[in-house]
Amino acid sequence: MSEEKMQKDYSGIVDVQLPEIEQTAKQGNITEALEKLLALEKQTRVAADMISNSRLLIAAMQICRLSGDWKLLNEHIILLSKKHGLLKQAVTKMIQEAMTYIDQTPDMPTKLELINTLRTVTEGKIFVEVERARLTRTLAKIKEDEGNIVEAADILQDVQVETFGSMDKREKTDFILEQMRLCLAKKDFPRVQIISRKISTKYFKATETQDLKLRYYELMIQYALHENQYLDVCKYFREIYDTPSVQEDEARKTEVLRNIIFFVALAPYDNEQSDLIHRVYEDPFLAKIPLYKEFTKCFIIIELMRWPKMEEIYGTMWRESFVFDLKNEDGQKRYKELHKRVIEHNIRVVAKYYNRITVKRLTQLLDLSPSETEEFLSNLVVKKTIWARIDRPAGIVSFQQRKDPNAVLNEWSTNINSLLELIVKTTHLITKEEMVNSSGITQVI
């Protein structure tokens, strides 16, 4: 196909002949009307009159639609898209016109046939890539409505809209979000992560993209929940929380903040988690839900949290949320995970206050059996969260790491030097004071 310079303007001729052709079609002479139209179409195409050629191609679609013969429409779409020297813009307008007939089809087989015809003629043509993407999305929606989730996801993910220069950025983002949604429905989680990287989160800073931002992070939350990435879930809820539309809705804002608190508490302890939970605790809005503020504070202060007491105070609050809903398997799993986080917090607290402690006393503080205590302790040591050693015969846990003799000697030497400096300084001050007193000079302070 080539876009040549117009050699002759056929607009006047088309203005005269096109109404006559349309009138012939209305009288029922569809074949005669199409023959005349195709003859005139060839002249405009050879003369590279894009405007007139577009009008005729659109008219051809309208005449075929007027006939009610959907097979005839499909045939002429294929016929007109294969003509030699076709004008790209004219073909694009013809495809766009034919796409408006999809919702007018009498039944599903006819609709599918028209969609497949249009997808066939647009395949491999860059100038109609946007139209092909929209057709593909329509086809995927039909398959999804029929219950063929896997087929719908496979159809849609074949379209690489991120490479389309002619598609609007909003539509492109919306298309990628649809791909993510279908992949989640298909349970193809690795592909969800791959597709999500095609979207730049910087785009969501604009006010008009709030709806897309919320959709994106809701999908990412579903993915992170499947992967048990609780810290990431918390971060995604934080992005939702910072969205202006959520900030304006107090009920939604409260709900999102609760989820942030629960998932940051569920996340394994590290520097990032500790920093994030402190930031959440400092949120002024948290004061409006004091029970949640107290719960958050439990993970910040260096005090023991006895699990039976925690269940008594916060059990009802936990079970009200989908996060710890004991009616489903995921809720039960997260409930057990919260218990683990409370135990790990308590072990860190004990490690701060004790150098050595008996296993019996430690099990009492953690409300666990000796074997469970040892298991939790071992896991934290492996993760290098704490340092501990267990003397099983003696039944003692030591949290004080043995120092290398050289390190002990260096520390002793440093302490001696500091002590000597203090002695020298003190001696100097005493001598100065004695000299002042012996001279009889009153020091003014």
Legacy VTK file of the C-alpha trace (Angstrom):
# vtk DataFile Version 3.0
C-alpha trace
ASCII
DATASET POLYDATA
POINTS 445 float
0.000 0.000 0.000
1.188 3.477 -0.729
0.031 6.996 0.049
0.575 8.865 -3.226
-0.069 12.522 -3.959
-3.620 13.072 -5.227
-3.669 13.126 -9.035
-7.309 14.082 -9.495
-10.080 15.342 -7.231
-13.159 13.144 -7.575
-15.182 14.865 -4.842
-17.547 16.515 -7.336
-18.202 13.256 -9.184
-18.706 11.373 -5.914
-21.126 14.067 -4.681
-23.266 13.405 -7.763
-22.980 9.623 -8.148
-22.912 8.454 -4.502
-26.507 9.566 -3.685
-27.685 7.788 -6.863
-25.861 4.592 -5.823
-27.342 4.773 -2.320
-30.809 5.279 -3.782
-30.344 2.228 -5.981
-29.393 0.197 -2.893
-32.463 1.408 -1.006
-34.628 0.192 -3.868
-33.269 -3.293 -3.280
-30.735 -3.429 -6.128
-27.792 -4.166 -3.859
-25.677 -5.950 -6.466
-26.096 -3.156 -9.042
-25.323 -0.496 -6.423
-22.166 -2.268 -5.319
-20.947 -2.726 -8.897
-21.302 0.997 -9.620
-19.686 1.880 -6.298
-16.715 -0.432 -6.852
-16.111 1.018 -10.299
-16.069 4.538 -8.883
-13.945 3.374 -5.926
-11.279 2.119 -8.300
-11.064 5.507 -10.021
-10.643 7.379 -6.728
-8.078 4.846 -5.524
-5.969 5.080 -8.695
-6.142 8.871 -8.479
-5.107 8.704 -4.786
-8.135 10.773 -3.768
-8.159 9.656 -0.120
-11.218 11.659 1.001
-13.432 10.435 -1.848
-12.104 6.886 -1.535
-12.915 6.897 2.194
-16.462 8.029 1.497
-16.963 5.211 -0.993
-15.514 2.517 1.243
-17.756 3.630 4.107
-20.709 3.683 1.718
-19.884 0.120 0.633
-20.078 -0.999 4.264
-23.385 0.817 4.744
-24.917 -0.742 1.630
-23.855 -4.249 2.707
-25.326 -3.574 6.151
-28.533 -2.271 4.551
-28.913 -5.536 2.668
-28.971 -7.482 5.938
-26.645 -10.026 4.358
-23.791 -10.390 6.867
-21.955 -12.823 4.623
-21.942 -10.183 1.875
-20.507 -7.666 4.367
-17.682 -10.017 5.333
-16.891 -10.746 1.684
-16.641 -7.070 0.774
-14.480 -6.272 3.819
-11.990 -8.878 2.605
-12.358 -7.816 -1.038
-11.835 -4.110 -0.432
-8.912 -4.676 1.932
-6.995 -6.599 -0.760
-7.254 -4.056 -3.580
-3.978 -2.927 -5.133
-2.757 0.502 -4.078
-5.208 0.913 -1.211
-5.037 4.147 0.764
-4.257 3.489 4.432
-6.481 6.165 5.916
-9.398 5.074 3.751
-9.015 1.454 4.853
-8.838 2.577 8.476
-12.127 4.457 8.136
-13.716 1.412 6.476
-12.614 -0.841 9.361
-13.891 1.680 11.912
-17.256 1.791 10.146
-17.524 -2.007 10.056
-16.678 -2.185 13.778
-19.807 -0.186 14.602
-21.900 -3.064 13.213
-20.604 -5.641 15.714
-23.283 -4.845 18.306
-25.968 -4.904 15.592
-25.390 -8.559 14.640
-28.460 -10.808 15.110
-26.685 -13.673 16.917
-23.376 -14.722 18.433
-22.061 -16.812 15.470
-22.601 -13.815 13.145
-20.870 -11.502 15.604
-17.887 -13.842 15.919
-17.637 -14.210 12.153
-17.579 -10.429 11.661
-14.974 -9.960 14.423
-12.770 -12.711 12.974
-13.062 -11.185 9.485
-11.998 -7.774 10.763
-9.133 -9.287 12.787
-7.960 -11.166 9.720
-7.822 -8.099 7.459
-6.106 -5.988 10.169
-3.446 -8.555 11.011
0.080 -7.269 10.440
-1.073 -3.767 9.451
0.428 -1.108 11.705
-2.007 1.609 10.581
-4.967 -0.369 12.016
-3.185 -1.803 15.071
-5.427 0.119 17.471
-8.577 -1.168 15.771
-7.223 -4.721 15.885
-6.461 -4.359 19.612
-10.027 -3.195 20.280
-11.429 -6.099 18.269
-9.251 -8.518 20.197
-10.491 -7.112 23.489
-14.098 -7.493 22.341
-13.417 -11.106 21.347
-11.741 -11.796 24.697
-14.784 -10.360 26.524
-17.080 -12.681 24.586
-14.931 -15.693 25.487
-14.852 -14.636 29.132
-18.649 -14.270 29.230
-18.867 -17.816 27.867
-16.688 -19.007 30.744
-13.531 -19.598 28.682
-11.196 -17.613 30.936
-8.029 -19.333 29.714
-8.880 -18.739 26.056
-9.833 -15.111 26.750
-6.511 -14.481 28.525
-4.531 -16.168 25.730
-6.288 -14.087 23.068
-5.722 -10.780 24.845
-2.110 -11.287 25.900
-1.024 -11.787 22.277
-1.525 -8.044 21.699
1.541 -6.006 22.691
-0.116 -2.606 23.109
2.936 -1.143 24.850
4.571 -0.927 21.393
1.657 0.982 19.833
2.556 4.579 19.161
-0.914 5.517 17.898
-2.850 4.367 20.972
-3.724 6.864 23.692
-1.759 6.271 26.915
-4.903 5.931 29.004
-6.404 3.329 26.683
-3.061 1.538 26.551
-2.886 1.380 30.363
-6.501 0.230 30.556
-5.730 -2.544 28.048
-2.710 -3.755 30.049
-4.785 -3.752 33.250
-7.324 -5.959 31.479
-4.526 -8.341 30.508
-3.441 -8.471 34.166
-6.997 -9.122 35.334
-7.511 -12.040 32.957
-4.122 -13.540 33.842
-5.109 -13.389 37.517
-8.412 -15.068 36.678
-6.426 -17.690 34.761
-4.064 -18.013 37.786
-1.057 -17.290 35.595
0.739 -15.352 38.338
4.242 -15.185 36.804
2.785 -13.496 33.710
0.891 -11.013 35.905
4.193 -9.824 37.324
5.722 -9.552 33.836
2.765 -7.590 32.447
2.644 -5.267 35.482
6.149 -4.017 34.654
4.824 -2.569 31.387
3.036 0.133 33.377
5.002 3.070 34.763
3.550 4.076 38.145
4.647 7.675 37.468
1.670 7.885 35.109
-0.682 7.581 38.107
0.438 10.903 39.575
-2.058 12.751 37.368
-5.472 13.384 38.940
-7.380 12.042 35.938
-5.736 8.621 36.276
-6.979 7.864 39.811
-9.393 5.148 38.636
-6.624 3.376 36.728
-4.291 3.705 39.715
-6.816 2.059 42.034
-7.417 -0.772 39.564
-3.690 -1.346 39.149
-2.925 -1.563 42.860
-5.988 -3.725 43.564
-4.698 -6.207 40.983
-1.196 -6.030 42.451
-2.642 -6.721 45.908
-4.276 -9.890 44.582
-0.957 -10.985 43.106
1.040 -10.180 46.268
-1.512 -11.979 48.466
-1.091 -15.130 46.388
2.684 -14.874 46.796
2.335 -14.115 50.555
4.309 -10.892 50.068
2.688 -9.057 52.965
5.049 -6.087 52.979
4.307 -5.487 49.296
0.568 -5.752 50.025
1.016 -3.074 52.685
2.876 -0.833 50.216
0.131 -1.244 47.601
-2.538 -0.357 50.156
-0.415 2.690 51.067
-0.558 3.817 47.434
-4.345 3.414 47.479
-4.489 5.267 50.807
-2.580 8.237 49.337
-5.013 8.564 46.412
-7.047 11.822 46.645
-10.406 10.102 46.007
-9.751 7.710 48.921
-8.582 10.528 51.199
-11.881 12.319 50.590
-13.944 9.243 51.549
-13.477 8.738 55.303
-15.084 5.276 55.389
-12.874 3.996 52.570
-9.846 5.707 54.081
-10.443 3.977 57.427
-10.863 0.586 55.767
-7.645 0.935 53.769
-5.692 2.102 56.831
-6.872 -0.972 58.760
-5.575 -3.206 55.980
-2.245 -1.337 56.003
-1.911 -1.992 59.748
-2.741 -5.678 59.461
-0.381 -6.386 56.592
2.554 -4.427 58.004
2.085 -6.461 61.199
2.054 -9.664 59.137
5.248 -8.778 57.278
8.460 -10.427 58.549
10.564 -8.133 60.727
13.424 -6.240 59.095
14.602 -2.642 58.837
12.125 -1.774 56.102
9.187 -3.291 57.972
10.212 -1.528 61.185
10.480 1.829 59.415
7.115 1.359 57.716
5.216 0.412 60.872
6.623 3.501 62.632
5.434 5.675 59.735
1.972 4.118 59.932
1.843 4.697 63.694
2.625 8.400 63.201
-0.332 8.886 60.831
-2.627 11.529 62.447
-5.755 9.797 61.107
-4.926 6.691 63.170
-6.027 8.552 66.305
-9.632 8.249 65.060
-9.466 4.459 65.397
-7.815 4.090 68.829
-8.095 0.288 69.032
-6.013 -0.045 65.852
-3.551 2.526 67.153
-3.066 0.477 70.320
-2.590 -2.669 68.247
0.069 -0.961 66.118
1.817 0.334 69.233
2.182 -3.245 70.516
4.651 -3.946 67.692
6.642 -0.757 68.308
7.238 -0.697 72.043
9.743 -3.132 73.579
7.223 -5.030 75.674
5.908 -8.576 75.648
2.598 -9.345 73.933
0.924 -12.335 75.560
-1.043 -14.096 72.819
-4.068 -15.089 74.985
-4.432 -11.479 76.088
-4.018 -10.227 72.493
-6.806 -12.555 71.348
-9.021 -11.337 74.155
-8.518 -7.643 73.318
-8.214 -7.684 69.524
-9.761 -11.036 68.486
-13.116 -9.555 67.490
-11.399 -6.752 65.557
-9.265 -9.247 63.621
-12.156 -11.492 62.652
-14.203 -8.551 61.332
-11.630 -8.060 58.558
-11.222 -10.228 55.454
-7.524 -10.452 56.368
-8.157 -12.808 59.292
-11.519 -14.261 58.252
-11.466 -17.728 59.815
-14.212 -18.926 57.439
-11.735 -19.308 54.593
-8.356 -21.001 54.307
-6.399 -17.817 53.531
-7.814 -16.066 56.601
-6.864 -18.994 58.839
-3.359 -19.005 57.360
-2.871 -15.290 58.018
-4.248 -15.681 61.559
-1.543 -18.273 62.292
1.025 -15.996 60.644
0.034 -13.158 62.992
0.571 -15.471 65.956
4.079 -16.160 64.638
4.826 -12.436 64.342
3.723 -11.887 67.951
6.002 -14.714 69.128
8.931 -13.357 67.095
8.370 -9.897 68.586
8.380 -11.393 72.090
11.634 -13.266 71.427
13.290 -10.025 70.263
12.071 -8.312 73.439
13.435 -11.121 75.639
16.771 -10.963 73.774
17.020 -7.258 74.606
16.351 -7.682 78.328
18.095 -10.974 79.053
21.668 -12.168 78.575
20.718 -15.665 79.726
17.357 -17.272 80.491
16.161 -20.776 81.242
14.177 -22.580 78.588
11.386 -23.163 81.096
11.023 -19.454 81.817
11.210 -18.573 78.115
8.405 -21.013 77.290
6.269 -19.374 79.981
6.877 -15.903 78.551
6.089 -17.040 74.995
3.133 -19.291 75.931
4.665 -22.134 73.915
5.914 -25.684 74.427
9.705 -26.248 74.684
9.871 -27.730 71.173
7.920 -24.800 69.657
10.097 -22.330 71.543
13.245 -23.946 70.178
11.839 -23.943 66.646
10.977 -20.223 66.689
14.295 -19.383 68.305
16.205 -21.362 65.681
14.352 -19.674 62.804
15.206 -16.190 64.081
18.844 -17.175 64.559
18.995 -18.531 60.997
17.496 -15.269 59.683
20.104 -13.401 61.785
17.362 -11.394 63.471
18.868 -12.272 66.853
21.916 -14.110 68.208
21.237 -17.018 70.558
22.667 -20.345 71.702
20.831 -23.141 73.545
22.521 -25.250 76.172
20.141 -28.231 76.172
21.654 -30.192 79.094
21.569 -27.090 81.301
18.275 -25.866 79.790
19.622 -22.340 79.307
19.355 -19.954 76.359
22.117 -17.387 75.986
21.500 -14.175 74.045
24.944 -12.687 74.693
27.366 -13.436 71.923
30.804 -14.631 72.982
33.409 -12.139 71.960
36.721 -12.937 70.325
39.652 -12.580 72.821
41.174 -9.864 70.631
37.899 -7.981 70.602
37.638 -8.254 74.388
41.212 -7.004 74.745
40.606 -4.091 72.386
37.433 -3.140 74.238
39.295 -3.340 77.590
42.126 -1.209 76.186
39.633 1.383 74.907
37.890 1.501 78.268
41.231 1.908 80.117
42.222 4.773 77.811
38.905 6.491 78.410
39.300 6.007 82.148
42.846 7.443 82.143
41.691 10.470 80.157
38.972 11.109 82.729
41.528 10.786 85.564
43.914 13.258 83.886
41.081 15.706 83.288
39.864 15.390 86.884
43.406 15.870 88.270
43.828 18.969 86.162
40.568 20.443 87.441
41.496 19.675 91.072
44.929 21.300 90.652
43.343 24.350 89.076
40.873 24.638 91.943
43.674 24.369 94.560
45.707 27.104 92.829
42.721 29.418 92.742
41.992 28.856 96.438
45.616 29.288 97.526
45.924 32.619 95.665
42.834 33.982 97.402
41.260 35.000 94.101
37.485 34.676 94.092
36.372 33.078 90.846
33.363 34.728 89.336
30.978 32.314 87.712
LINES 1 446
445 0 1 2 3 4 5 6 7 8 9 10 11 12 13 14 15 16 17 18 19 20 21 22 23 24 25 26 27 28 29 30 31 32 33 34 35 36 37 38 39 40 41 42 43 44 45 46 47 48 49 50 51 52 53 54 55 56 57 58 59 60 61 62 63 64 65 66 67 68 69 70 71 72 73 74 75 76 77 78 79 80 81 82 83 84 85 86 87 88 89 90 91 92 93 94 95 96 97 98 99 100 101 102 103 104 105 106 107 108 109 110 111 112 113 114 115 116 117 118 119 120 121 122 123 124 125 126 127 128 129 130 131 132 133 134 135 136 137 138 139 140 141 142 143 144 145 146 147 148 149 150 151 152 153 154 155 156 157 158 159 160 161 162 163 164 165 166 167 168 169 170 171 172 173 174 175 176 177 178 179 180 181 182 183 184 185 186 187 188 189 190 191 192 193 194 195 196 197 198 199 200 201 202 203 204 205 206 207 208 209 210 211 212 213 214 215 216 217 218 219 220 221 222 223 224 225 226 227 228 229 230 231 232 233 234 235 236 237 238 239 240 241 242 243 244 245 246 247 248 249 250 251 252 253 254 255 256 257 258 259 260 261 262 263 264 265 266 267 268 269 270 271 272 273 274 275 276 277 278 279 280 281 282 283 284 285 286 287 288 289 290 291 292 293 294 295 296 297 298 299 300 301 302 303 304 305 306 307 308 309 310 311 312 313 314 315 316 317 318 319 320 321 322 323 324 325 326 327 328 329 330 331 332 333 334 335 336 337 338 339 340 341 342 343 344 345 346 347 348 349 350 351 352 353 354 355 356 357 358 359 360 361 362 363 364 365 366 367 368 369 370 371 372 373 374 375 376 377 378 379 380 381 382 383 384 385 386 387 388 389 390 391 392 393 394 395 396 397 398 399 400 401 402 403 404 405 406 407 408 409 410 411 412 413 414 415 416 417 418 419 420 421 422 423 424 425 426 427 428 429 430 431 432 433 434 435 436 437 438 439 440 441 442 443 444
